[in-house]
Amino acid sequence: MTVRIKWLPLVLAAALQPAMAGRTEDALLASLRQAHPATRFDRVAPTPVPGLYEVWMGENVAYVRRGHVRYLVFGHLFDTRRMQDVTASRKAGGIARQTPLVVDGSASDGAVDLPTIPVEDAIALVRGTGARRLLVFTDPACAYCRQLDAALRRLRDVTVLHYLLPYQGRQLPEAIWCAQDRDAAYARAMADGAMPAGPAQPCASPLERNLALAARLGVQATPTLVFADGRRIAGALGSDDIEAGLARAAGGIDQADSLARSGHGTHRQ
């Protein structure tokens, strides 16, 4: 009987922890709404960092410390041990329900009409049947873009259209586009950041058109992924998070959420 009494407080504390955490998040959400009445705050969620919370405002996320609601930090939380963009992963996993990307003059319902976007200005990667479609705005000089490329090459039955953006300089993307073997030059650059071998051949690159397309779609960072349903996510996602986005774009919301929970598997200057 004595042993049971000694363990009882620990059992009660463990049972109360989820409820206490929920009350903390609700109280923080109420404090944010009171401090910033003109801003719509949807919800607050914990992060892997003790004392740091995600604040969701539609598809936008910021970070706040408990008791310091005056200051919001915008950006991406990055796990350097797992080399994972935590913020991008949370967005892709359905933690925040995202709205379709709106582009004036595109599809009749306002969502991005992917078939109207020019494929001739992209470097295409076709895996398997290539049935699914994904747009990626990328800069070969961007380390996060190279990290994403490794995940993209693990996908199945997908066509990935890479639109080069010269956010970190024009030399490397232009050299890749004008290389004799463009696909091989791009793959090598994304593997190790190397310039294409051999002298550059003068050619007309689509970089200016890609910049205009990125501006029209509201893309301001690399890498940025645009799925077939018009949803846009910036960051170096893992292959399972990308699969979840592809499933959601195809209408498989339940499959996407299941993939996101399974655990398998830079801004413009």
Order of alpha helices (4+ residues) and beta strands (2+ residues): alpha-beta-beta-beta-beta-beta-beta-alpha-beta-beta-alpha-beta-alpha-alpha-alpha-beta-beta-alpha-alpha
